[in-house]
């Protein structure tokens, strides 16, 4: 059974601790390990030290110096050499401390900086499918000898392929753009009741009402909703601009066995609402890149919608409201007496589709499908 306390942040903090003792690493590795330790700040990965990840991938393949450059070595030999644990026969046992230092290096070897646009920095952990737990747990459970360590260290069957990494990067960049445009719409909507309000302000208010106002909603409540939405999207933009946002899958779910675990494994994505993890992380799961027949949106547009949906959970504490059914757009998220604005304003898919609508990303058909009354 999955331990839901095994969040990414716990693995991050544990790995960071194993980088503290520089003397445990070989001399030629110590400058890099020092930079990797600085990369792992208390708040999350520090963009100022992003280059150390590429250095790690290069140094893991670098053997002893030659007259011109260095001899190339397999990554398992390079990382075992980093902690002085490589032998020719590979049969000696691995002590607990060595295993954990290797686990830390292996974790970082599969971390990538996806976006480099301004302050926006998104990090991706693409751990090989060979792993069934976070690296520290897998090394602890499966590695008793150097030979066993070599198996995990040489694994390169990363869960996210090159194209998927590009799509994820695009999703974050597009989500930021959608959120910024949404902020502008909400600023206009907030002025719609002023005497000097013009067409733009009135149209912006109509857009808010489309996704959050049932016929009985009072104007005072609508204004509260506008303020709540404006504050929420502002917080999302600020979070993305901090440069610590992480995408990964929840690695322990790869061995899912219970119905609850399998449901999470087969979901599009999930996170811990209201930043309850202590780090900004969204877990990308099996259905993220699947265009299910019932999906309202397809392809890149849907991937961005998922990202906004999860960001509203993460930063704004939204829910997946269940009234008649979970209120996803395929079921119907048009506000009405049976699904009032007080529910819509809490529902993540209403926020996400409103955001897409503000950005001009929805076709009339997509909008009508999502707004069906049920």
C-alpha positions as CSV (number, residue, x, y, z in Angstrom):
1,X,0.0,0.0,0.0
2,X,1.3,3.4,-0.9
3,X,2.5,5.6,1.9
4,X,1.1,9.1,1.1
5,X,3.8,10.6,3.3
6,X,6.3,9.6,0.7
7,X,6.1,12.9,-1.1
8,X,8.7,14.2,-3.4
9,X,9.8,16.8,-0.9
10,X,10.7,14.1,1.6
11,X,13.0,12.5,-1.0
12,X,14.4,15.9,-2.0
13,X,15.3,16.7,1.6
14,X,16.8,13.3,2.3
15,X,19.0,13.4,-0.9
16,X,20.1,17.0,0.0
17,X,21.4,15.7,3.3
18,X,23.6,13.1,1.7
19,X,25.5,15.8,-0.3
20,X,26.7,17.5,2.9
21,X,29.8,15.4,3.6
22,X,32.2,16.4,0.7
23,X,34.9,14.1,2.0
24,X,32.8,11.1,1.3
25,X,33.2,11.8,-2.4
26,X,36.3,11.5,-4.5
27,X,38.5,14.6,-4.9
28,X,37.6,15.2,-8.5
29,X,33.9,15.1,-7.6
30,X,34.0,17.4,-4.7
31,X,33.7,20.7,-6.5
32,X,30.6,19.4,-8.4
33,X,29.0,17.9,-5.3
34,X,29.4,21.3,-3.6
35,X,27.5,23.0,-6.5
36,X,24.8,20.3,-6.4
37,X,24.3,21.0,-2.7
38,X,23.8,24.7,-3.5
39,X,21.4,23.7,-6.2
40,X,19.2,22.1,-3.6
41,X,18.1,25.1,-1.6
42,X,15.6,24.8,1.3
43,X,12.8,26.2,-1.0
44,X,13.6,24.0,-4.0
45,X,16.0,23.8,-6.9
46,X,18.0,27.0,-7.3
47,X,18.1,28.1,-11.0
48,X,21.4,29.7,-10.4
49,X,23.0,26.3,-10.2
50,X,21.1,24.5,-12.9
51,X,24.2,24.0,-14.9
52,X,25.5,21.5,-12.3
53,X,22.9,19.0,-13.5
54,X,24.4,18.9,-17.0
55,X,27.8,18.7,-15.3
56,X,26.7,15.7,-13.3
57,X,25.5,13.9,-16.5
58,X,28.9,14.6,-18.2
59,X,31.1,13.7,-15.2
60,X,29.2,10.4,-14.7
61,X,30.6,9.4,-18.1
62,X,34.1,10.7,-17.5
63,X,36.9,8.3,-16.7
64,X,40.5,8.9,-15.9
65,X,42.3,11.7,-17.7
66,X,44.2,11.0,-20.9
67,X,46.6,13.1,-23.0
68,X,43.6,14.5,-24.8
69,X,40.5,14.8,-22.5
70,X,39.1,11.9,-20.6
71,X,38.3,8.3,-21.3
72,X,34.5,7.6,-21.5
73,X,33.0,5.2,-19.0
74,X,29.5,3.8,-18.4
75,X,27.5,5.9,-16.0
76,X,27.3,3.2,-13.3
77,X,31.1,3.1,-13.2
78,X,31.4,6.9,-13.1
79,X,28.9,7.3,-10.2
80,X,30.3,4.3,-8.3
81,X,33.8,5.9,-8.8
82,X,32.4,9.2,-7.3
83,X,32.0,7.5,-3.9
84,X,35.0,5.2,-4.2
85,X,32.9,2.1,-4.6
86,X,33.9,0.8,-8.1
87,X,35.7,-2.6,-8.2
88,X,36.4,-4.7,-11.2
89,X,34.5,-7.8,-10.0
90,X,31.6,-5.9,-8.5
91,X,30.9,-8.4,-5.8
92,X,31.6,-6.5,-2.6
93,X,28.7,-5.5,-0.4
94,X,27.4,-1.9,-0.3
95,X,27.1,-0.1,3.1
96,X,24.1,2.0,3.8
97,X,25.8,5.4,3.6
98,X,27.3,4.6,0.2
99,X,23.9,3.5,-1.1
100,X,22.3,6.7,-0.1
101,X,25.0,8.9,-1.7
102,X,24.5,7.0,-4.9
103,X,20.7,7.4,-4.6
104,X,21.2,11.1,-4.3
105,X,23.3,11.3,-7.4
106,X,20.9,9.1,-9.4
107,X,18.0,11.3,-8.4
108,X,19.7,14.4,-9.6
109,X,21.0,12.8,-12.8
110,X,17.4,12.6,-14.0
111,X,16.4,16.2,-13.0
112,X,16.0,18.7,-15.9
113,X,15.4,22.4,-16.1
114,X,12.5,22.6,-18.6
115,X,11.9,26.4,-19.0
116,X,14.5,29.2,-19.1
117,X,12.1,32.1,-19.9
118,X,12.7,35.0,-17.6
119,X,12.1,34.0,-14.0
120,X,10.0,31.1,-15.1
121,X,11.9,27.9,-14.3
122,X,10.2,24.5,-14.2
123,X,12.0,21.4,-13.1
124,X,11.3,17.9,-14.2
125,X,12.2,14.6,-12.6
126,X,12.1,11.8,-15.2
127,X,13.2,8.8,-13.1
128,X,13.7,5.6,-15.1
129,X,10.9,3.1,-15.2
130,X,13.3,0.6,-13.7
131,X,12.6,2.3,-10.3
132,X,9.5,1.3,-8.3
133,X,10.2,3.6,-5.4
134,X,12.1,6.9,-4.9
135,X,15.8,6.3,-5.3
136,X,16.6,6.2,-1.6
137,X,14.0,3.5,-0.9
138,X,14.9,1.4,-4.0
139,X,18.6,1.5,-3.3
140,X,17.9,0.5,0.3
141,X,15.6,-2.4,-0.7
142,X,17.2,-3.7,-3.8
143,X,20.9,-3.0,-3.5
144,X,23.1,-5.3,-1.4
145,X,26.1,-5.6,-3.7
146,X,27.9,-3.4,-6.2
147,X,26.4,-5.5,-9.0
148,X,22.9,-4.7,-7.8
149,X,23.9,-1.0,-7.6
150,X,25.1,-1.1,-11.2
151,X,21.7,-2.2,-12.4
152,X,19.9,0.9,-10.9
153,X,22.7,3.3,-11.8
154,X,22.8,2.4,-15.5
155,X,19.0,2.5,-15.9
156,X,18.1,5.1,-18.5
157,X,14.5,4.2,-19.5
158,X,13.1,7.5,-18.3
159,X,9.4,7.8,-17.8
160,X,9.0,11.0,-19.8
161,X,10.3,10.9,-23.4
162,X,11.9,13.8,-25.2
163,X,8.7,14.9,-26.9
164,X,6.8,14.6,-23.7
165,X,9.3,16.8,-21.9
166,X,8.8,19.4,-24.7
167,X,5.0,19.2,-24.3
168,X,5.3,19.7,-20.5
169,X,7.5,22.7,-21.0
170,X,5.0,24.1,-23.4
171,X,2.2,23.5,-21.0
172,X,3.8,25.5,-18.2
173,X,4.7,28.4,-20.6
174,X,1.2,28.4,-22.0
175,X,-0.4,28.1,-18.5
176,X,1.5,31.2,-17.5
177,X,0.2,33.1,-20.6
178,X,-3.4,32.0,-19.9
179,X,-3.1,33.1,-16.3
180,X,-1.7,36.5,-17.2
181,X,-4.5,37.1,-19.7
182,X,-7.0,35.9,-17.1
183,X,-5.7,38.4,-14.6
184,X,-6.3,41.2,-17.2
185,X,-9.9,40.0,-17.7
186,X,-10.5,40.0,-14.0
187,X,-9.1,43.5,-13.6
188,X,-11.7,44.7,-16.2
189,X,-14.5,42.7,-14.6
190,X,-13.8,44.4,-11.3
191,X,-14.6,47.7,-12.9
192,X,-17.8,46.6,-14.7
193,X,-20.1,48.2,-12.1
194,X,-18.4,51.6,-12.3
195,X,-20.3,54.4,-14.0
196,X,-17.6,54.8,-16.5
197,X,-17.6,51.1,-17.4
198,X,-17.3,50.4,-21.1
199,X,-17.8,47.4,-23.4
200,X,-14.6,45.7,-22.4
201,X,-15.5,45.8,-18.7
202,X,-19.0,44.5,-19.4
203,X,-17.8,41.7,-21.6
204,X,-15.3,40.7,-18.9
205,X,-18.0,40.5,-16.3
206,X,-20.1,38.4,-18.6
207,X,-17.2,36.0,-19.0
208,X,-16.9,35.6,-15.2
209,X,-20.6,35.0,-14.9
210,X,-20.5,32.4,-17.7
211,X,-18.4,30.0,-15.5
212,X,-19.3,31.0,-12.0
213,X,-22.8,32.6,-11.8
214,X,-26.0,30.7,-11.4
215,X,-29.2,32.8,-12.0
216,X,-29.8,33.4,-8.3
217,X,-26.3,34.7,-7.6
218,X,-26.3,38.2,-6.0
219,X,-24.0,41.0,-7.3
220,X,-22.2,41.2,-4.0
221,X,-21.3,37.5,-4.1
222,X,-20.2,37.9,-7.7
223,X,-17.8,40.7,-6.7
224,X,-16.4,38.4,-4.0
225,X,-15.8,35.7,-6.6
226,X,-14.0,38.2,-8.9
227,X,-11.7,39.2,-6.0
228,X,-11.1,35.5,-5.1
229,X,-10.3,34.6,-8.7
230,X,-8.0,37.7,-9.1
231,X,-6.1,36.8,-6.0
232,X,-5.8,33.2,-6.9
233,X,-4.4,33.7,-10.4
234,X,-2.0,36.4,-9.1
235,X,-0.7,33.8,-6.6
236,X,-0.2,31.2,-9.4
237,X,1.8,33.6,-11.5
238,X,3.9,34.6,-8.5
239,X,4.6,30.9,-7.7
240,X,5.6,30.1,-11.3
241,X,8.0,33.1,-11.3
242,X,9.8,31.9,-8.2
243,X,11.5,29.2,-10.2
244,X,11.1,26.2,-7.9
245,X,8.1,24.4,-9.5
246,X,8.6,20.7,-10.0
247,X,7.0,18.1,-12.2
248,X,7.4,14.3,-11.6
249,X,5.3,11.2,-11.4
250,X,4.6,9.8,-7.9
251,X,7.2,7.0,-8.2
252,X,5.8,4.7,-5.5
253,X,2.5,4.5,-7.5
254,X,4.3,2.5,-10.2
255,X,3.7,-0.6,-8.2
256,X,0.0,0.3,-7.5
257,X,-2.1,-2.7,-6.3
258,X,-5.2,-1.3,-4.6
259,X,-8.1,0.2,-6.4
260,X,-7.4,3.7,-4.9
261,X,-3.8,3.5,-5.9
262,X,-4.6,2.4,-9.4
263,X,-7.1,5.3,-9.8
264,X,-4.4,7.8,-8.9
265,X,-1.9,6.0,-11.2
266,X,-4.4,6.2,-14.1
267,X,-5.3,9.8,-13.5
268,X,-4.0,12.8,-15.5
269,X,-2.2,14.5,-12.6
270,X,-2.6,15.3,-9.0
271,X,-1.1,17.5,-6.3
272,X,-1.6,18.4,-2.6
273,X,-4.0,21.4,-2.3
274,X,-3.0,24.7,-0.7
275,X,0.8,23.8,-1.0
276,X,0.4,21.2,1.7
277,X,3.6,19.4,0.6
278,X,5.8,22.3,1.5
279,X,7.1,22.4,-2.0
280,X,5.4,23.2,-5.3
281,X,5.0,19.8,-7.0
282,X,2.5,18.4,-9.5
283,X,2.5,14.7,-10.2
284,X,2.1,13.7,-13.8
285,X,0.4,10.3,-14.2
286,X,-0.5,7.9,-17.0
287,X,-3.5,9.6,-18.5
288,X,-1.9,13.0,-18.9
289,X,-0.9,12.5,-22.5
290,X,-3.9,10.3,-23.4
291,X,-6.7,11.8,-25.5
292,X,-9.6,10.0,-24.1
293,X,-12.7,9.9,-26.3
294,X,-14.8,11.9,-23.7
295,X,-12.2,14.7,-23.3
296,X,-13.6,18.2,-24.1
297,X,-10.1,19.4,-25.1
298,X,-7.3,17.5,-27.0
299,X,-3.6,17.6,-27.3
300,X,-1.5,20.6,-26.1
301,X,-4.6,22.6,-25.2
302,X,-5.8,19.9,-22.9
303,X,-2.3,19.4,-21.3
304,X,-2.3,23.1,-20.5
305,X,-5.8,22.9,-19.1
306,X,-4.7,20.1,-16.8
307,X,-1.7,22.1,-15.6
308,X,-3.9,25.1,-14.8
309,X,-6.4,22.8,-13.1
310,X,-3.7,21.4,-10.9
311,X,-2.1,24.7,-10.2
312,X,-5.4,26.0,-8.8
313,X,-5.5,23.0,-6.5
314,X,-1.9,23.5,-5.5
315,X,-1.9,27.3,-5.0
316,X,-5.6,28.3,-4.5
317,X,-6.9,25.3,-2.6
318,X,-9.7,24.4,-5.2
319,X,-11.5,21.1,-5.1
320,X,-12.9,18.6,-7.5
321,X,-16.5,19.2,-6.4
322,X,-18.8,16.2,-6.6
323,X,-22.4,17.2,-7.2
324,X,-24.2,14.4,-9.2
325,X,-20.7,13.4,-10.3
326,X,-17.2,14.8,-10.1
327,X,-17.6,18.2,-11.8
328,X,-15.1,17.9,-14.7
329,X,-16.0,19.6,-18.0
330,X,-16.9,16.3,-19.7
331,X,-19.7,15.9,-17.2
332,X,-20.9,19.5,-17.2
333,X,-19.7,22.5,-15.3
334,X,-22.3,25.1,-16.3
335,X,-23.5,26.9,-13.2
336,X,-27.2,26.6,-12.4
337,X,-29.6,25.9,-9.4
338,X,-28.4,22.3,-9.2
339,X,-24.7,23.3,-9.4
340,X,-24.6,26.8,-8.0
341,X,-21.9,29.4,-8.2
342,X,-20.9,28.7,-4.6
343,X,-19.8,25.2,-5.9
344,X,-18.4,26.4,-9.2
345,X,-16.1,28.9,-7.5
346,X,-14.6,26.0,-5.5
347,X,-14.2,23.7,-8.5
348,X,-10.8,23.4,-10.2
349,X,-12.2,22.7,-13.7
350,X,-14.3,25.8,-13.6
351,X,-11.2,27.8,-12.9
352,X,-9.3,26.0,-15.6
353,X,-11.9,26.4,-18.4
354,X,-12.5,30.0,-17.3
355,X,-8.8,30.6,-17.7
356,X,-8.8,29.0,-21.1
357,X,-11.8,31.1,-22.2
358,X,-10.1,34.3,-21.0
359,X,-7.1,33.4,-23.1
360,X,-9.3,32.8,-26.2
361,X,-8.3,29.2,-26.3
362,X,-11.8,27.6,-26.5
363,X,-13.9,27.0,-29.6
364,X,-17.6,27.6,-29.4
365,X,-18.2,23.8,-29.4
366,X,-15.7,23.2,-26.6
367,X,-17.2,26.0,-24.5
368,X,-20.8,24.8,-25.0
369,X,-19.8,21.2,-24.2
370,X,-18.2,22.2,-20.9
371,X,-21.1,24.5,-20.0
372,X,-23.9,22.0,-20.4
373,X,-26.4,22.0,-17.6
374,X,-26.7,18.7,-15.7
